[in-house]
């Protein structure tokens, strides 16, 4: 049987890692949004007829 203190530390660490995972998901989502926004000016420029391919 594992030490109850060890089980508690494992549980706490798992919760910390879950929170970090959620933050990472948010960071990935924001990065993806910024990548889309970064492409918008070039796309809008081409769509408006002022750009050259």
CHARMM internal coordinates of N, CA and C (Angstrom, degrees):
IC EDIT
DIST 1 N 1 CA 1.4558
DIST 1 CA 1 C 1.5266
ANGL 1 N 1 CA 1 C 108.86
DIST 1 C 2 N 1.3178
ANGL 1 CA 1 C 2 N 115.57
DIHE 1 N 1 CA 1 C 2 N 137.56
DIST 2 N 2 CA 1.4580
ANGL 1 C 2 N 2 CA 119.61
DIHE 1 CA 1 C 2 N 2 CA 179.43
DIST 2 CA 2 C 1.5181
ANGL 2 N 2 CA 2 C 111.06
DIHE 1 C 2 N 2 CA 2 C -77.37
DIST 2 C 3 N 1.3117
ANGL 2 CA 2 C 3 N 114.10
DIHE 2 N 2 CA 2 C 3 N 150.86
DIST 3 N 3 CA 1.4603
ANGL 2 C 3 N 3 CA 121.63
DIHE 2 CA 2 C 3 N 3 CA 177.45
DIST 3 CA 3 C 1.5342
ANGL 3 N 3 CA 3 C 109.53
DIHE 2 C 3 N 3 CA 3 C -61.63
DIST 3 C 4 N 1.3421
ANGL 3 CA 3 C 4 N 118.50
DIHE 3 N 3 CA 3 C 4 N 132.46
DIST 4 N 4 CA 1.4708
ANGL 3 C 4 N 4 CA 120.86
DIHE 3 CA 3 C 4 N 4 CA 179.90
DIST 4 CA 4 C 1.5353
ANGL 4 N 4 CA 4 C 112.85
DIHE 3 C 4 N 4 CA 4 C -57.53
DIST 4 C 5 N 1.3276
ANGL 4 CA 4 C 5 N 117.29
DIHE 4 N 4 CA 4 C 5 N -33.59
DIST 5 N 5 CA 1.4663
ANGL 4 C 5 N 5 CA 120.52
DIHE 4 CA 4 C 5 N 5 CA 177.19
DIST 5 CA 5 C 1.5121
ANGL 5 N 5 CA 5 C 111.53
DIHE 4 C 5 N 5 CA 5 C -65.07
DIST 5 C 6 N 1.3319
ANGL 5 CA 5 C 6 N 115.68
DIHE 5 N 5 CA 5 C 6 N -39.47
DIST 6 N 6 CA 1.4664
ANGL 5 C 6 N 6 CA 120.50
DIHE 5 CA 5 C 6 N 6 CA 178.03
DIST 6 CA 6 C 1.5229
ANGL 6 N 6 CA 6 C 110.36
DIHE 5 C 6 N 6 CA 6 C -65.62
DIST 6 C 7 N 1.3205
ANGL 6 CA 6 C 7 N 116.84
DIHE 6 N 6 CA 6 C 7 N -43.20
DIST 7 N 7 CA 1.4691
ANGL 6 C 7 N 7 CA 120.29
DIHE 6 CA 6 C 7 N 7 CA 178.20
DIST 7 CA 7 C 1.5230
ANGL 7 N 7 CA 7 C 111.19
DIHE 6 C 7 N 7 CA 7 C -60.57
DIST 7 C 8 N 1.3409
ANGL 7 CA 7 C 8 N 116.02
DIHE 7 N 7 CA 7 C 8 N -39.48
DIST 8 N 8 CA 1.4662
ANGL 7 C 8 N 8 CA 119.74
DIHE 7 CA 7 C 8 N 8 CA 178.88
DIST 8 CA 8 C 1.5256
ANGL 8 N 8 CA 8 C 110.61
DIHE 7 C 8 N 8 CA 8 C -65.56
DIST 8 C 9 N 1.3335
ANGL 8 CA 8 C 9 N 117.28
DIHE 8 N 8 CA 8 C 9 N -42.97
DIST 9 N 9 CA 1.4760
ANGL 8 C 9 N 9 CA 120.57
DIHE 8 CA 8 C 9 N 9 CA 179.03
DIST 9 CA 9 C 1.5269
ANGL 9 N 9 CA 9 C 110.79
DIHE 8 C 9 N 9 CA 9 C -63.58
DIST 9 C 10 N 1.3184
ANGL 9 CA 9 C 10 N 116.35
DIHE 9 N 9 CA 9 C 10 N -38.82
DIST 10 N 10 CA 1.4694
ANGL 9 C 10 N 10 CA 120.12
DIHE 9 CA 9 C 10 N 10 CA 177.79
DIST 10 CA 10 C 1.5241
ANGL 10 N 10 CA 10 C 110.00
DIHE 9 C 10 N 10 CA 10 C -63.58
DIST 10 C 11 N 1.3099
ANGL 10 CA 10 C 11 N 117.10
DIHE 10 N 10 CA 10 C 11 N -43.82
DIST 11 N 11 CA 1.4633
ANGL 10 C 11 N 11 CA 121.90
DIHE 10 CA 10 C 11 N 11 CA 180.00
DIST 11 CA 11 C 1.5240
ANGL 11 N 11 CA 11 C 110.90
DIHE 10 C 11 N 11 CA 11 C -62.95
DIST 11 C 12 N 1.3333
ANGL 11 CA 11 C 12 N 116.47
DIHE 11 N 11 CA 11 C 12 N -44.03
DIST 12 N 12 CA 1.4674
ANGL 11 C 12 N 12 CA 120.73
DIHE 11 CA 11 C 12 N 12 CA 179.23
DIST 12 CA 12 C 1.5198
ANGL 12 N 12 CA 12 C 110.34
DIHE 11 C 12 N 12 CA 12 C -64.11
DIST 12 C 13 N 1.3294
ANGL 12 CA 12 C 13 N 116.38
DIHE 12 N 12 CA 12 C 13 N -44.10
DIST 13 N 13 CA 1.4774
ANGL 12 C 13 N 13 CA 120.05
DIHE 12 CA 12 C 13 N 13 CA -179.13
DIST 13 CA 13 C 1.5250
ANGL 13 N 13 CA 13 C 110.72
DIHE 12 C 13 N 13 CA 13 C -64.71
DIST 13 C 14 N 1.3137
ANGL 13 CA 13 C 14 N 116.93
DIHE 13 N 13 CA 13 C 14 N -39.26
DIST 14 N 14 CA 1.4656
ANGL 13 C 14 N 14 CA 120.61
DIHE 13 CA 13 C 14 N 14 CA 178.35
DIST 14 CA 14 C 1.5263
ANGL 14 N 14 CA 14 C 110.07
DIHE 13 C 14 N 14 CA 14 C -61.79
DIST 14 C 15 N 1.3250
ANGL 14 CA 14 C 15 N 117.50
DIHE 14 N 14 CA 14 C 15 N -40.99
DIST 15 N 15 CA 1.4655
ANGL 14 C 15 N 15 CA 121.65
DIHE 14 CA 14 C 15 N 15 CA 177.90
DIST 15 CA 15 C 1.5321
ANGL 15 N 15 CA 15 C 110.65
DIHE 14 C 15 N 15 CA 15 C -64.47
DIST 15 C 16 N 1.3433
ANGL 15 CA 15 C 16 N 116.71
DIHE 15 N 15 CA 15 C 16 N -40.40
DIST 16 N 16 CA 1.4695
ANGL 15 C 16 N 16 CA 120.07
DIHE 15 CA 15 C 16 N 16 CA 177.25
DIST 16 CA 16 C 1.5209
ANGL 16 N 16 CA 16 C 111.06
DIHE 15 C 16 N 16 CA 16 C -62.80
DIST 16 C 17 N 1.3144
ANGL 16 CA 16 C 17 N 116.52
DIHE 16 N 16 CA 16 C 17 N -42.56
DIST 17 N 17 CA 1.4633
ANGL 16 C 17 N 17 CA 120.47
DIHE 16 CA 16 C 17 N 17 CA 179.70
DIST 17 CA 17 C 1.5264
ANGL 17 N 17 CA 17 C 111.68
DIHE 16 C 17 N 17 CA 17 C -67.60
DIST 17 C 18 N 1.3227
ANGL 17 CA 17 C 18 N 116.95
DIHE 17 N 17 CA 17 C 18 N -36.43
DIST 18 N 18 CA 1.4665
ANGL 17 C 18 N 18 CA 120.31
DIHE 17 CA 17 C 18 N 18 CA 176.06
DIST 18 CA 18 C 1.5299
ANGL 18 N 18 CA 18 C 110.35
DIHE 17 C 18 N 18 CA 18 C -62.17
DIST 18 C 19 N 1.3292
ANGL 18 CA 18 C 19 N 117.14
DIHE 18 N 18 CA 18 C 19 N -41.82
DIST 19 N 19 CA 1.4628
ANGL 18 C 19 N 19 CA 121.22
DIHE 18 CA 18 C 19 N 19 CA 178.80
DIST 19 CA 19 C 1.5258
ANGL 19 N 19 CA 19 C 110.36
DIHE 18 C 19 N 19 CA 19 C -64.37
DIST 19 C 20 N 1.3189
ANGL 19 CA 19 C 20 N 116.66
DIHE 19 N 19 CA 19 C 20 N -41.80
DIST 20 N 20 CA 1.4637
ANGL 19 C 20 N 20 CA 120.22
DIHE 19 CA 19 C 20 N 20 CA 177.99
DIST 20 CA 20 C 1.5300
ANGL 20 N 20 CA 20 C 111.19
DIHE 19 C 20 N 20 CA 20 C -64.62
DIST 20 C 21 N 1.3177
ANGL 20 CA 20 C 21 N 116.00
DIHE 20 N 20 CA 20 C 21 N -38.12
DIST 21 N 21 CA 1.4635
ANGL 20 C 21 N 21 CA 119.63
DIHE 20 CA 20 C 21 N 21 CA 178.07
DIST 21 CA 21 C 1.5260
ANGL 21 N 21 CA 21 C 110.54
DIHE 20 C 21 N 21 CA 21 C -62.31
DIST 21 C 22 N 1.3267
ANGL 21 CA 21 C 22 N 117.02
DIHE 21 N 21 CA 21 C 22 N -41.03
DIST 22 N 22 CA 1.4596
ANGL 21 C 22 N 22 CA 120.58
DIHE 21 CA 21 C 22 N 22 CA 178.10
DIST 22 CA 22 C 1.5233
ANGL 22 N 22 CA 22 C 110.88
DIHE 21 C 22 N 22 CA 22 C -63.44
DIST 22 C 23 N 1.3317
ANGL 22 CA 22 C 23 N 117.10
DIHE 22 N 22 CA 22 C 23 N -39.97
DIST 23 N 23 CA 1.4660
ANGL 22 C 23 N 23 CA 120.37
DIHE 22 CA 22 C 23 N 23 CA 177.20
DIST 23 CA 23 C 1.5240
ANGL 23 N 23 CA 23 C 110.35
DIHE 22 C 23 N 23 CA 23 C -63.78
DIST 23 C 24 N 1.3137
ANGL 23 CA 23 C 24 N 116.66
DIHE 23 N 23 CA 23 C 24 N -40.22
DIST 24 N 24 CA 1.4570
ANGL 23 C 24 N 24 CA 121.18
DIHE 23 CA 23 C 24 N 24 CA 179.81
DIST 24 CA 24 C 1.5220
ANGL 24 N 24 CA 24 C 111.05
DIHE 23 C 24 N 24 CA 24 C -63.54
DIST 24 C 25 N 1.3125
ANGL 24 CA 24 C 25 N 117.24
DIHE 24 N 24 CA 24 C 25 N -40.97
DIST 25 N 25 CA 1.4622
ANGL 24 C 25 N 25 CA 121.51
DIHE 24 CA 24 C 25 N 25 CA 177.24
DIST 25 CA 25 C 1.5288
ANGL 25 N 25 CA 25 C 109.50
DIHE 24 C 25 N 25 CA 25 C -60.23
DIST 25 C 26 N 1.3450
ANGL 25 CA 25 C 26 N 116.76
DIHE 25 N 25 CA 25 C 26 N -41.91
DIST 26 N 26 CA 1.4581
ANGL 25 C 26 N 26 CA 120.88
DIHE 25 CA 25 C 26 N 26 CA 178.22
DIST 26 CA 26 C 1.5304
ANGL 26 N 26 CA 26 C 111.35
DIHE 25 C 26 N 26 CA 26 C -63.85
DIST 26 C 27 N 1.3256
ANGL 26 CA 26 C 27 N 116.63
DIHE 26 N 26 CA 26 C 27 N -40.76
DIST 27 N 27 CA 1.4622
ANGL 26 C 27 N 27 CA 121.11
DIHE 26 CA 26 C 27 N 27 CA 179.01
DIST 27 CA 27 C 1.5259
ANGL 27 N 27 CA 27 C 110.13
DIHE 26 C 27 N 27 CA 27 C -64.13
DIST 27 C 28 N 1.3195
ANGL 27 CA 27 C 28 N 117.34
DIHE 27 N 27 CA 27 C 28 N -44.17
DIST 28 N 28 CA 1.4704
ANGL 27 C 28 N 28 CA 120.27
DIHE 27 CA 27 C 28 N 28 CA 178.51
DIST 28 CA 28 C 1.5239
ANGL 28 N 28 CA 28 C 111.10
DIHE 27 C 28 N 28 CA 28 C -61.23
DIST 28 C 29 N 1.3253
ANGL 28 CA 28 C 29 N 116.79
DIHE 28 N 28 CA 28 C 29 N -41.77
DIST 29 N 29 CA 1.4655
ANGL 28 C 29 N 29 CA 120.86
DIHE 28 CA 28 C 29 N 29 CA 179.68
DIST 29 CA 29 C 1.5278
ANGL 29 N 29 CA 29 C 110.24
DIHE 28 C 29 N 29 CA 29 C -63.45
DIST 29 C 30 N 1.3186
ANGL 29 CA 29 C 30 N 116.74
DIHE 29 N 29 CA 29 C 30 N -43.54
DIST 30 N 30 CA 1.4664
ANGL 29 C 30 N 30 CA 119.73
DIHE 29 CA 29 C 30 N 30 CA 179.42
DIST 30 CA 30 C 1.5212
ANGL 30 N 30 CA 30 C 110.82
DIHE 29 C 30 N 30 CA 30 C -65.43
DIST 30 C 31 N 1.3231
ANGL 30 CA 30 C 31 N 116.88
DIHE 30 N 30 CA 30 C 31 N -40.00
DIST 31 N 31 CA 1.4654
ANGL 30 C 31 N 31 CA 120.68
DIHE 30 CA 30 C 31 N 31 CA 178.07
DIST 31 CA 31 C 1.5156
ANGL 31 N 31 CA 31 C 110.90
DIHE 30 C 31 N 31 CA 31 C -61.31
DIST 31 C 32 N 1.3284
ANGL 31 CA 31 C 32 N 116.29
DIHE 31 N 31 CA 31 C 32 N -42.65
DIST 32 N 32 CA 1.4583
ANGL 31 C 32 N 32 CA 120.25
DIHE 31 CA 31 C 32 N 32 CA 178.51
DIST 32 CA 32 C 1.5250
ANGL 32 N 32 CA 32 C 111.38
DIHE 31 C 32 N 32 CA 32 C -64.29
DIST 32 C 33 N 1.3320
ANGL 32 CA 32 C 33 N 116.85
DIHE 32 N 32 CA 32 C 33 N -40.87
DIST 33 N 33 CA 1.4630
ANGL 32 C 33 N 33 CA 120.76
DIHE 32 CA 32 C 33 N 33 CA 177.71
DIST 33 CA 33 C 1.5237
ANGL 33 N 33 CA 33 C 110.66
DIHE 32 C 33 N 33 CA 33 C -62.37
DIST 33 C 34 N 1.3252
ANGL 33 CA 33 C 34 N 116.93
DIHE 33 N 33 CA 33 C 34 N -42.75
DIST 34 N 34 CA 1.4600
ANGL 33 C 34 N 34 CA 120.53
DIHE 33 CA 33 C 34 N 34 CA 179.53
DIST 34 CA 34 C 1.5239
ANGL 34 N 34 CA 34 C 111.61
DIHE 33 C 34 N 34 CA 34 C -66.01
DIST 34 C 35 N 1.3077
ANGL 34 CA 34 C 35 N 116.99
DIHE 34 N 34 CA 34 C 35 N -35.15
DIST 35 N 35 CA 1.4653
ANGL 34 C 35 N 35 CA 120.24
DIHE 34 CA 34 C 35 N 35 CA 177.26
DIST 35 CA 35 C 1.5208
ANGL 35 N 35 CA 35 C 110.12
DIHE 34 C 35 N 35 CA 35 C -63.81
DIST 35 C 36 N 1.3175
ANGL 35 CA 35 C 36 N 117.12
DIHE 35 N 35 CA 35 C 36 N -39.30
DIST 36 N 36 CA 1.4610
ANGL 35 C 36 N 36 CA 120.95
DIHE 35 CA 35 C 36 N 36 CA 178.49
DIST 36 CA 36 C 1.5242
ANGL 36 N 36 CA 36 C 109.88
DIHE 35 C 36 N 36 CA 36 C -66.97
DIST 36 C 37 N 1.3231
ANGL 36 CA 36 C 37 N 116.33
DIHE 36 N 36 CA 36 C 37 N -45.78
DIST 37 N 37 CA 1.4689
ANGL 36 C 37 N 37 CA 120.60
DIHE 36 CA 36 C 37 N 37 CA 179.84
DIST 37 CA 37 C 1.5186
ANGL 37 N 37 CA 37 C 109.99
DIHE 36 C 37 N 37 CA 37 C -62.65
DIST 37 C 38 N 1.3156
ANGL 37 CA 37 C 38 N 116.96
DIHE 37 N 37 CA 37 C 38 N -38.22
DIST 38 N 38 CA 1.4597
ANGL 37 C 38 N 38 CA 121.33
DIHE 37 CA 37 C 38 N 38 CA 179.76
DIST 38 CA 38 C 1.5297
ANGL 38 N 38 CA 38 C 110.87
DIHE 37 C 38 N 38 CA 38 C -61.35
DIST 38 C 39 N 1.3176
ANGL 38 CA 38 C 39 N 117.78
DIHE 38 N 38 CA 38 C 39 N -32.99
DIST 39 N 39 CA 1.4570
ANGL 38 C 39 N 39 CA 122.15
DIHE 38 CA 38 C 39 N 39 CA -179.63
DIST 39 CA 39 C 1.5271
ANGL 39 N 39 CA 39 C 112.59
DIHE 38 C 39 N 39 CA 39 C -82.40
DIST 39 C 40 N 1.3156
ANGL 39 CA 39 C 40 N 117.84
DIHE 39 N 39 CA 39 C 40 N -21.19
DIST 40 N 40 CA 1.4646
ANGL 39 C 40 N 40 CA 121.38
DIHE 39 CA 39 C 40 N 40 CA -175.76
DIST 40 CA 40 C 1.5189
ANGL 40 N 40 CA 40 C 113.69
DIHE 39 C 40 N 40 CA 40 C -59.63
DIST 40 C 41 N 1.3231
ANGL 40 CA 40 C 41 N 121.07
DIHE 40 N 40 CA 40 C 41 N -46.91
DIST 41 N 41 CA 1.4726
ANGL 40 C 41 N 41 CA 118.61
DIHE 40 CA 40 C 41 N 41 CA -178.34
DIST 41 CA 41 C 1.5239
ANGL 41 N 41 CA 41 C 112.65
DIHE 40 C 41 N 41 CA 41 C -58.70
DIST 41 C 42 N 1.3149
ANGL 41 CA 41 C 42 N 117.41
DIHE 41 N 41 CA 41 C 42 N -41.53
DIST 42 N 42 CA 1.4600
ANGL 41 C 42 N 42 CA 120.04
DIHE 41 CA 41 C 42 N 42 CA 179.42
DIST 42 CA 42 C 1.5220
ANGL 42 N 42 CA 42 C 110.40
DIHE 41 C 42 N 42 CA 42 C -65.91
DIST 42 C 43 N 1.3110
ANGL 42 CA 42 C 43 N 116.56
DIHE 42 N 42 CA 42 C 43 N -42.41
DIST 43 N 43 CA 1.4594
ANGL 42 C 43 N 43 CA 120.77
DIHE 42 CA 42 C 43 N 43 CA 179.80
DIST 43 CA 43 C 1.5185
ANGL 43 N 43 CA 43 C 110.55
DIHE 42 C 43 N 43 CA 43 C -66.61
DIST 43 C 44 N 1.3154
ANGL 43 CA 43 C 44 N 117.83
DIHE 43 N 43 CA 43 C 44 N -44.52
DIST 44 N 44 CA 1.4549
ANGL 43 C 44 N 44 CA 121.01
DIHE 43 CA 43 C 44 N 44 CA -179.74
DIST 44 CA 44 C 1.5203
ANGL 44 N 44 CA 44 C 110.31
DIHE 43 C 44 N 44 CA 44 C -64.01
DIST 44 C 45 N 1.3099
ANGL 44 CA 44 C 45 N 116.59
DIHE 44 N 44 CA 44 C 45 N -35.80
DIST 45 N 45 CA 1.4658
ANGL 44 C 45 N 45 CA 120.74
DIHE 44 CA 44 C 45 N 45 CA 179.15
DIST 45 CA 45 C 1.5271
ANGL 45 N 45 CA 45 C 109.83
DIHE 44 C 45 N 45 CA 45 C -64.10
DIST 45 C 46 N 1.3000
ANGL 45 CA 45 C 46 N 117.51
DIHE 45 N 45 CA 45 C 46 N -43.15
DIST 46 N 46 CA 1.4637
ANGL 45 C 46 N 46 CA 121.40
DIHE 45 CA 45 C 46 N 46 CA 179.64
DIST 46 CA 46 C 1.5296
ANGL 46 N 46 CA 46 C 111.13
DIHE 45 C 46 N 46 CA 46 C -69.33
DIST 46 C 47 N 1.3133
ANGL 46 CA 46 C 47 N 117.69
DIHE 46 N 46 CA 46 C 47 N -39.98
DIST 47 N 47 CA 1.4615
ANGL 46 C 47 N 47 CA 121.92
DIHE 46 CA 46 C 47 N 47 CA -178.21
DIST 47 CA 47 C 1.5191
ANGL 47 N 47 CA 47 C 110.48
DIHE 46 C 47 N 47 CA 47 C -67.05
DIST 47 C 48 N 1.3349
ANGL 47 CA 47 C 48 N 117.22
DIHE 47 N 47 CA 47 C 48 N -34.79
DIST 48 N 48 CA 1.4611
ANGL 47 C 48 N 48 CA 120.40
DIHE 47 CA 47 C 48 N 48 CA -176.67
DIST 48 CA 48 C 1.5271
ANGL 48 N 48 CA 48 C 112.33
DIHE 47 C 48 N 48 CA 48 C -72.12
DIST 48 C 49 N 1.3256
ANGL 48 CA 48 C 49 N 117.18
DIHE 48 N 48 CA 48 C 49 N -9.88
DIST 49 N 49 CA 1.4613
ANGL 48 C 49 N 49 CA 120.34
DIHE 48 CA 48 C 49 N 49 CA 178.55
DIST 49 CA 49 C 1.5015
ANGL 49 N 49 CA 49 C 114.82
DIHE 48 C 49 N 49 CA 49 C 90.81
DIST 49 C 50 N 1.3197
ANGL 49 CA 49 C 50 N 116.94
DIHE 49 N 49 CA 49 C 50 N 4.34
DIST 50 N 50 CA 1.4516
ANGL 49 C 50 N 50 CA 120.58
DIHE 49 CA 49 C 50 N 50 CA -178.88
DIST 50 CA 50 C 1.5220
ANGL 50 N 50 CA 50 C 112.25
DIHE 49 C 50 N 50 CA 50 C -98.03
DIST 50 C 51 N 1.2939
ANGL 50 CA 50 C 51 N 116.51
DIHE 50 N 50 CA 50 C 51 N -5.72
DIST 51 N 51 CA 1.4628
ANGL 50 C 51 N 51 CA 119.25
DIHE 50 CA 50 C 51 N 51 CA -177.00
DIST 51 CA 51 C 1.5112
ANGL 51 N 51 CA 51 C 111.34
DIHE 50 C 51 N 51 CA 51 C -98.72
DIST 51 C 52 N 1.2936
ANGL 51 CA 51 C 52 N 114.03
DIHE 51 N 51 CA 51 C 52 N 163.07
DIST 52 N 52 CA 1.4598
ANGL 51 C 52 N 52 CA 120.69
DIHE 51 CA 51 C 52 N 52 CA 177.72
DIST 52 CA 52 C 1.5072
ANGL 52 N 52 CA 52 C 108.43
DIHE 51 C 52 N 52 CA 52 C -120.44
DIST 52 C 53 N 1.2919
ANGL 52 CA 52 C 53 N 116.89
DIHE 52 N 52 CA 52 C 53 N 139.96
DIST 53 N 53 CA 1.4615
ANGL 52 C 53 N 53 CA 120.26
DIHE 52 CA 52 C 53 N 53 CA 178.25
DIST 53 CA 53 C 1.4924
ANGL 53 N 53 CA 53 C 110.42
DIHE 52 C 53 N 53 CA 53 C -89.40
END
COOR INIT
IC SEED 1 N 1 CA 1 C
IC BUILD
